[in-house]
Amino acid sequence: MDALTGPEYNLLPVYAAGPAIGPVRLGASYVSASRATRVGGDLYKAVPSPYGVRLVIADVQGKGLGTIRCAAVAPAAFRESGPEAEELAEVGSRIESALNRSTDGQRFVNGILARIGPAGQFLAFNHGHPVPLLRTADGGIRFIEPDEPVPPFGLTGPAGSGNPRNSVTQLTLQPGDRLFLYTDGLSGARDGDGRFYPVDERAGPLLGESTPEEALRRVRADVAAFTGAQPDDDSALLLVEFGPRAVP
């Protein structure tokens, strides 16, 4: 299989231009809450590999220096193993091992580790993370529930021994399909009456905007209108569009 080419897509606390990596185009957004109330660790990365585009989006639980360390260790392990490990589960094992070696064992990381192949084959391990939302090219909107959730990183045992390889979520994306991944800073946002932001009902229709970047801007504006307040938690958003038009 030919290796995919394209730039690595790094976490930045700003709206970012949407790069193309192989058969996908990416839009991303990160909003940070007040550091006076929480030192957070939301993160995401995407890298090309010989086996498809690999993605991680995650949220380190807790606060303080231990959280900051986890937020650095997890993406570094992904960046090292994502482009070369043959199996997606092996990437997860390396992240787990890195956390075991480099952190105090008091933190865990909710996340989604995924791969999108050249023909749209989507595989993912959901490590206790909010489920992705799929907006199909014909306007359909549905959550992608895992067949069986995998424990968060940091809770699966040494070298990912608790990571059951048969609990991978699988589907085939069609050209124009968009997959929305987000941390719980979005799904946990509340309005003045304490109601959670309904991701499928409100964000779902906005995901069809002209570009992934514009779609995420609309989602951000809608969340702000829904809550009527400044965010009280970090949130990371990643919108992945599959299709031939995404190839550079």
Secondary structure, 3 states (H helix, E strand, C coil): CCCCCCCCECCCCCCECCCEECCEEEEEEEECCCCCCCCCCEEEEEECCCCCEEEEEEEECCCCHHHHHHHHHHHHHHHHHCCCCCCHHHHHHHHHHHHHHHCCCCCCEEEEEEEECCCCEEEEEEECCCCCEEECCCCCEEECCCCCCCCCECCCCHHHCCCCCCCCEEEECCCCCEEEEECHHHHCCECCCCCECCHHHHHHHHCCCCCHHHHHHHHHHHHHHHHCCCCCCCEEEEEEEECHHHCC
